[in-house]
């Protein structure tokens, strides 16, 4: 299949992109193209204009700044996968990226493209929810910051205006020692997850869980923070029994039925995968702390 006809634009600056977005009707931004190109070929989207971001300056970088990981929107997933900073300070991101498509997908796919496409099963979308990331958006008049909890407004619909583009995303760092794990279930490696679980936990000096973040992906229109589960384990001594019992609350998360799995199967996976992710995260924390 071939895409519909469109006019192609090749800007070199964010200012030029914003100007094009402001005057062109029915325009789409092209980042890595891993989602847009198939949608064009299958005629799911019919834009009159394509604005290519690949030669826009200043949108690709990975840097640690003021206790956070700052990533330019056009940063390739492969660059994140091989980043020493990511592996050392945000290791769950490295683990999740290994499950994003295949090498060819990660060579082209960008973090900004993934977040704007907002597939609820996408790994980086789940991590942004789990880390309470902040998205930077630039428009004609100003730059603004959007907390990721407010970024999705509907299924695959981000909270950005037609004349705005995402330029960066910021992931706060979990300081000190903590455990992490990203686990997903898919029909085959490289497919979008039917359900996934991302877990981060930290303990206090008394061995009790002081902080927890558990995000379930693939359940509905957006990734879901398992708040009931998080509240149930904070302040408790981590044990397999605690995780098993607390993760049962994930069966109550609203889920979709589709051709890949019924809702009740996704809810079952949410309970199982969240438990496995917490157990793995706790084991890593215990190893890092020298506990056995």
N, C-alpha and C positions, 0 to 999 in steps of 0.2 A: 504494500500500500504506500501511497505517496501523500505528503501533506497538502493541505489546500494552499492556494496562492496567497502570498503576503509580501509586504514591503520589508526589506531588511535594513536595519540601522546599526552602525558600528561606532558607538561613542567611546571617548577616551577619558572622560572625567565624570564624577558623580553629578556635578552641576549640569553637564550636558544630558545625562540620563534623566534628571528631574525635569529639564526643559522639554525633552521629547515626550515624557509621560504627561506633561501638562498640556501639550497641544495635539497629541495624536489620539484618535479615538480607537478603542478596541485594540490596545497594545498589550503584548505579553513580554516579560523579561526572560531572557535565556541565560541561565547560569551553566550548570554542568550538562543539562539536557537529558538527564537520565529519566526524568518523569515527563518533561514537556514533549520531547521528540516522539515517544510512543503515542502520547495523547494526540499530537498533531497527525501522525500517520493513520491513526484509527478514527480521525475526525471527531474526537471527543471535544476538542477546542478548535475554534475557527477564528483566529485573530486576523486583523487586517495588517498589523505591524508586529514585527519581532525586533526587540531591542537587545542586542548581544552585549553582555557584561564582561566578556572574557578579556577585553583589552582596556578595561577601566582601571586606572591607576589607584593604588592604595587600598584595595579591597581584599588582599591576600596576605595574612600574617598570623603568627602564633606568638603570643608574648604573655609573660607573667607580670602582673602589675597590681600592686596594692592588695595582695591576698586574693587575686582572682586570675583566671585564665581568660584572656581577651583574644578572640578569634575573628578575623576578617571574614565577611560573608562569602567571599569567593575562594576561601581556603579549601583545597581539595581534601577529601576524606583520607586519601592515601598519605598526604602530608601530616595529618593528625595522627594517623596510625603509626608513622615512623618518628614522631616527635619525641625527643627525650624528656621534655618538660611534661608532656601529657602522660607518658608512661610512668614518670616518677611521682607526679603530684595528683594526677587524675587518672589512675590506672583503670578504673571502671570504664572510662571512655575508650581506652585501648582495647579492652576486652569486648566491648560492644561493637567497635568498628570491625573487628575480625568477623562479625556475623552480618555485616552490611553487604549484600549482594555478593559479587565476586571481585577479583582484583581489577578487572576492567571497569567495573562499576565505580569502585573507589578512586580509580585514576582520574575520572571525570567528575564524579559527583561532588557537590560542594555542601558545606554545612548550612549556608544561607538558603540554598535551593531546597534542602531537606526540610528545614524548619518552615519555609513558606509553603511547601507542598502539603505539609501537615498530615501525612498519613499516620493514623493513630497507632499503627504497628511499627513505625520507623524507629530505629534504635536511638538516633540522636534526638528525636522528639521526646522520647521517654526520659533520656538523660537530662534534657533541659527542664522537664517537669520535676524530676527528682532533685535537681540541684537548685531549684528556684532561680533559674537563669534570668538574665535581663537582655532584651533585644533592643539594639539601637536602630532607629528608623530615621531617614532623612527625606524631607519634602521640600516644597518650593520656599517655604517661609522659615523653617526651623528644623532642628534635630530633636528627637524625643526618645525617651527610654520607656520600654513597655515590659513590665514584669511578665514572665512567661505564663504565669497562672491566668493572666488576662489576654494573652496573645491569641489563643484560638477562640473564635466567636461562633463557629459552626463547623460542620464536617468539612475538612480540608479548606477552611477559610480563615486566614489570619486577620488580625486587627490592624491592617494597614490600609491606607487610602489609595485610590487609583493612581495618584500622582506621587506616591512615596515608594522608596525601596529600602530593604534591610541592608545595613552596611556592616554590622558587627553583632556578636553575641558575647556575653560575659558570664562565665561560670565561677561562682564563689568557691574558694578552697575550703575543704574540711581540714582544719588544723589538728596537729597531734596525730596520734595513732588511731586508725579506724579500719574496719573491715568493709569489704566491698564484694559484690558479685553481680553479674548480668547473665541471666539465663533465659533462653527463649525456646519455644517449640514451634517448628515449622515442618511442612511436609518433606522438604529437602533443603539442604544447605543452599543459601542464596535467595530463597523465597522470603517474602515478608512473613514475619512471625504470626502464627495464629493467636498466640498469647505470649507475653514476655514478662519478666520480673527483674527490676533493678533494685538492689538493696545496698544501703550504706548504714553502718552502725558504729557507734563509739561508746566506750564504757568510762565510768568515773574511777576514782581511786579505790572504791570499794567493790569493784567488779560488776556493778549494776549498769544497765544500759542507760546512758545519759542522753543519747540523741539517736534518732532513727529516721531514715527516709526509705520508703518502699513505694515503687511506682509500677503499676500494671499497665502494659501496653496491649493493644489489639482487641480490647474489650468492647469499646463503643466508638463514639465520634472523636474522642481525644484520649490520650493516656490519663490514667486515674491515679492520684496519690491515695494510697490505702491508709487514710487518716485513722480509722478505727483500729487497724492493726498497729500502726505506729504508737498510738496512745496506750494500747494494751501492753506493749513490751517495754516502754520507757519506764525506768525506775525498778525494773525487775532483773533478777539474776538470769543471764541467758542460758537456757537449757533446750534440749530437743523437744521436751514436753511443752514448754512455754511457746516455742515457735509453732509447733503442731496445732495447739489449741487456738492461739491467736490468729493464725492464718486461715482458720475456718471462716472468719468474717469476710474473706475475699469472695466467698460463694454468694454473698449478697450484692456484690457490685453488678450494676446493670450491664448487660451484655447484648450483643447483636446476634441475630441468626443470619447466616449467609451460606453461599455454596461451599465454603471451606469447613465450617463447623457450626453446630447449633449453640445457642446461648448457654445452655446448661453445661456443655462440654467446656466452653471457655471459662465458665465459673469454676469448674472442677480444676482446670489447668491453673487458674489464678491461685487457688489454694495450695496446690502442689508445688508450683514453681516459686511462689513467694517463700514457702517453707524451705525449699532447697537453696534458694538464694540467701536467705538469712543464715542457714546452717553453714554455707560456704563462706559467707562474710565473717561469721563468728570464728570459724576455724582459721581464717587468714589473720584476724585480729589477735587471736590467741598465739599464733605462731610469731607474729611481729612483736608481741609483748613478752615472748619467752615463756608463755604458759603452755602446758600440755595436759 
